[in-house]
Amino acid sequence: MTSRLKISFILAAVLIAAASLIVSHRMVTDLANEEHSRMEIWAEAMHNLAGADENTDLGLVVKVLEQNHTIPVIVVDKKGNVQMWRNIEIGNTADSLAVASGIAKKMQKKGRVIRVDLQPNSPSSDYLLVCYDDSVLLTRLAYYPYIQLAVVMLFVAIALLALLSSKRAEQNKVWVGLSKETAHQLGTPISSLMAWMEILRENYPNDDLIPEMDKDVNRLRLIADRFSKIGSTPEKSSVALEEILSHVVQYMSRRTSGKVHISYTVDNGILVTVNPLLFEWVFENLCKNAVDAMEGKGNINIRASIATEERLVIIDVSDNGKGIEARNLQDIFNPGFTTKKRGWGLGLSLSRRIIEEYHDGKIYVLYSEKNKGTTFRIELKKQPLPQPVGS
């Protein structure tokens, strides 16, 4: 539906622009022809004035010459000397004739000139050149279709942005609703499992499997808690980044094969103001994607540092997997996009939402090359150091 609306808007804009250009071009052509005809009459009046005798109606000639109030015109003789001009702003200059002569030459280069022979039957007769240009109205009309085209394109751009914003808002509502409904649906069986775990502990206090089962139940509760926070303003606290990355690496290392090596390095003393549950979720998603890209064998390195000049905390998550195809780089953060046979394609979309909307940061693909690996970069604003008491 959205694609059809986009196409409709674009086609409407093209049709309006084409019709406007055609109509305006015809109007400009007709007006230019009319002005040329008027200048021919004006040139004929100049000829009659130059060769006036007792039978010439000078009143009519002068009236024709005086009626030109819009078309710029300069009259020069055969030597190029300016004889007169009308409807041209020369300005207050001592060398106005030279300025007018320069304007007349430009008019002649455009072909806007009419020759008036003063003695038509003489081979060496004197003549005048009536040089003219487009009137102000014609000049404005020539630019009008381009202005109208710009307005139409601006309207289409605004309409498309409004359409895309509406679609994005609708998608956000769907994903938020889906997340909260998932958390709600998980809540009941998780509560039941927790109750059963208490019964198992009482009846089998020495069973080694129960603590492991308890970890999985707690993990389910954590996942439900994460989903419940989507769409709400999360509570944030100042946490050591190393602590967060340590939890992520420990969790992911226990759930991947021994052929996947996950490591992290963090500059000393990096504190981030985040929601730990959601922030860890981002790195888990990135690591899971990296494991899939490496097909269960390879290295994942998380490197955190501080860019002092930009006052940013920079975190790079790198793998040596198969990389991301260039044609997919623009879509990997879109909800529902996935190249895997299983999964909803929500991991990176949720990660971007968590980083950009909840933590005012950025997440993007810094580097990706086929069969060499991918690096995702996360940028967060560096938190100011706490001031000593009494400072």
VENHUCOR-V379113 format. One record per backbone hydrogen bond with DSSP energy under -1.0 kcal/mol. CO is the residue of the C=O (numbers start at 1). NH is the residue of the N-H. E is the energy in kcal/mol with one decimal. If there is no record, write none. Layout:
CO_NH_E ; CO_NH_E
This chain:
1_5_-2.1 ; 2_6_-2.4 ; 3_7_-2.5 ; 4_8_-2.5 ; 5_9_-2.6 ; 6_10_-2.5 ; 7_11_-2.9 ; 8_12_-2.6 ; 9_13_-2.4 ; 10_14_-2.5 ; 11_15_-2.6 ; 12_16_-2.6 ; 13_17_-2.7 ; 14_18_-2.8 ; 15_19_-2.7 ; 16_20_-2.6 ; 17_21_-2.5 ; 18_22_-2.4 ; 19_23_-2.6 ; 20_24_-2.6 ; 21_25_-2.3 ; 22_26_-2.2 ; 23_27_-2.4 ; 24_28_-2.7 ; 25_29_-2.6 ; 26_30_-2.8 ; 27_31_-2.6 ; 28_32_-2.6 ; 29_33_-2.4 ; 30_34_-2.2 ; 31_35_-2.6 ; 32_36_-2.2 ; 33_37_-2.3 ; 34_38_-2.4 ; 35_39_-2.2 ; 36_40_-2.0 ; 37_41_-2.1 ; 38_42_-2.4 ; 39_43_-2.9 ; 40_44_-2.2 ; 41_45_-2.0 ; 42_46_-1.9 ; 43_47_-2.1 ; 44_48_-2.3 ; 45_49_-2.2 ; 46_50_-2.5 ; 47_51_-1.9 ; 49_52_-1.1 ; 53_56_-1.3 ; 56_58_-1.6 ; 57_61_-2.0 ; 58_62_-2.9 ; 59_63_-2.0 ; 60_64_-2.2 ; 61_65_-2.2 ; 62_66_-2.6 ; 63_67_-1.3 ; 67_69_-1.2 ; 72_133_-1.6 ; 73_86_-2.6 ; 74_131_-3.2 ; 75_83_-3.7 ; 75_84_-1.4 ; 76_129_-3.3 ; 77_80_-1.8 ; 81_77_-2.2 ; 84_75_-2.7 ; 86_73_-2.1 ; 91_93_-1.4 ; 95_99_-1.7 ; 96_100_-2.7 ; 97_101_-2.4 ; 98_102_-2.1 ; 99_103_-2.0 ; 100_104_-2.4 ; 101_105_-1.9 ; 102_106_-1.6 ; 103_107_-2.0 ; 104_108_-2.1 ; 105_109_-2.0 ; 106_110_-1.3 ; 107_112_-2.3 ; 108_111_-1.3 ; 111_113_-1.5 ; 112_132_-2.1 ; 114_130_-3.1 ; 116_128_-2.6 ; 119_122_-1.7 ; 122_125_-1.5 ; 126_118_-2.6 ; 128_116_-3.3 ; 129_76_-2.2 ; 130_114_-1.9 ; 131_74_-3.0 ; 135_139_-2.4 ; 136_140_-2.5 ; 137_141_-2.4 ; 138_142_-1.9 ; 139_143_-1.2 ; 140_144_-1.2 ; 143_147_-1.9 ; 144_148_-2.8 ; 145_149_-2.5 ; 146_150_-2.3 ; 147_151_-2.2 ; 148_152_-2.6 ; 149_153_-2.7 ; 150_154_-2.3 ; 151_155_-2.5 ; 152_156_-2.5 ; 153_157_-2.7 ; 154_158_-2.6 ; 155_159_-2.6 ; 156_160_-2.8 ; 157_161_-2.6 ; 158_162_-2.6 ; 159_163_-2.4 ; 160_164_-3.1 ; 161_165_-2.8 ; 162_166_-2.3 ; 163_167_-2.4 ; 164_168_-3.0 ; 165_169_-2.7 ; 166_170_-2.2 ; 167_171_-2.6 ; 168_172_-2.6 ; 169_173_-2.2 ; 170_174_-2.1 ; 171_175_-2.9 ; 172_176_-2.9 ; 173_177_-2.7 ; 174_178_-2.7 ; 175_179_-2.6 ; 176_180_-2.6 ; 177_181_-2.4 ; 178_182_-2.4 ; 179_183_-2.4 ; 180_184_-2.4 ; 181_185_-2.8 ; 182_186_-2.2 ; 183_187_-1.4 ; 186_190_-2.1 ; 187_191_-2.4 ; 188_192_-2.1 ; 189_193_-2.6 ; 190_194_-2.5 ; 191_195_-1.8 ; 192_196_-2.3 ; 193_197_-2.2 ; 194_198_-1.6 ; 195_199_-1.8 ; 196_200_-2.4 ; 197_201_-2.2 ; 198_202_-1.9 ; 199_203_-2.2 ; 200_204_-3.0 ; 204_207_-1.5 ; 209_213_-2.4 ; 210_214_-2.6 ; 211_215_-1.8 ; 212_216_-1.7 ; 213_217_-2.3 ; 214_218_-2.5 ; 215_219_-2.0 ; 216_220_-2.2 ; 217_221_-2.2 ; 218_222_-2.2 ; 219_223_-2.5 ; 220_224_-2.5 ; 221_225_-2.2 ; 222_226_-2.3 ; 223_227_-2.4 ; 224_228_-2.0 ; 229_232_-1.8 ; 237_274_-2.1 ; 239_272_-2.8 ; 240_244_-1.3 ; 241_245_-2.5 ; 242_246_-2.2 ; 243_247_-1.9 ; 244_248_-2.1 ; 245_249_-2.7 ; 246_250_-2.3 ; 247_251_-2.5 ; 248_252_-2.9 ; 249_253_-2.4 ; 250_254_-1.5 ; 257_260_-1.8 ; 259_298_-2.0 ; 261_300_-2.9 ; 263_302_-2.3 ; 265_304_-2.7 ; 267_270_-1.0 ; 270_241_-2.4 ; 272_239_-3.0 ; 274_237_-2.7 ; 275_279_-2.9 ; 276_280_-2.5 ; 277_281_-1.2 ; 278_282_-1.4 ; 279_283_-1.2 ; 280_284_-2.3 ; 281_285_-2.4 ; 282_286_-2.3 ; 283_287_-2.6 ; 284_288_-2.6 ; 285_289_-2.4 ; 286_290_-2.1 ; 287_291_-2.5 ; 288_292_-2.2 ; 289_293_-2.4 ; 290_294_-2.0 ; 291_296_-2.3 ; 293_322_-1.4 ; 298_261_-2.4 ; 300_263_-2.6 ; 301_318_-2.9 ; 302_265_-2.6 ; 303_316_-2.9 ; 304_267_-1.5 ; 305_314_-2.7 ; 307_311_-1.2 ; 307_312_-1.8 ; 311_382_-2.6 ; 312_307_-2.8 ; 313_380_-2.3 ; 314_305_-2.7 ; 315_378_-2.7 ; 316_303_-2.7 ; 317_376_-2.5 ; 318_301_-2.4 ; 322_371_-1.9 ; 325_328_-1.9 ; 326_329_-1.0 ; 328_331_-1.4 ; 328_332_-1.3 ; 331_334_-2.1 ; 334_337_-1.8 ; 345_336_-1.6 ; 346_350_-3.1 ; 347_351_-2.1 ; 348_352_-2.5 ; 349_353_-2.0 ; 350_354_-2.7 ; 351_355_-2.5 ; 352_356_-3.0 ; 353_357_-1.7 ; 353_358_-1.3 ; 355_361_-2.3 ; 362_379_-2.6 ; 364_377_-3.0 ; 367_375_-3.1 ; 369_372_-2.2 ; 369_373_-1.8 ; 373_369_-2.3 ; 374_319_-2.0 ; 375_366_-2.2 ; 375_367_-1.6 ; 376_317_-2.8 ; 377_364_-1.9 ; 378_315_-2.6 ; 379_362_-2.0 ; 380_313_-3.4 ; 388_391_-1.9
